[in-house]
Amino acid sequence: MTSKFEKMVFKVGSKGEIFPPKEIRKKLGLKPNQPILMTVHGDKLIIRKIHNIEEILKTPPKVKISYHAWKQFKEQLSEDYEK
């Protein structure tokens, strides 16, 4: 069984730079000068790729929902919000 998380140790540069190894850059599809999102959560630094709109639109949806079901959901959400 493969772990969902891959761990890799690397060092912070002399000026505080963080350089993900080539293996990680390749796996995530990171290009030079690409913006990334860094989040601090307790003592953890979480680094995430920021996807551009083309990548997002190419990704198949995780859930398929009909227009009718979406409309019902939206109406229920509005009702719950007004309470």
Summary of the structure (lengths in Angstrom):
residues: 83
radius of gyration: 19.5
end to end distance: 46.1
largest distance: 56.8
contacts: 108
relative contact order: 0.08
helix: 35%
strand: 17%
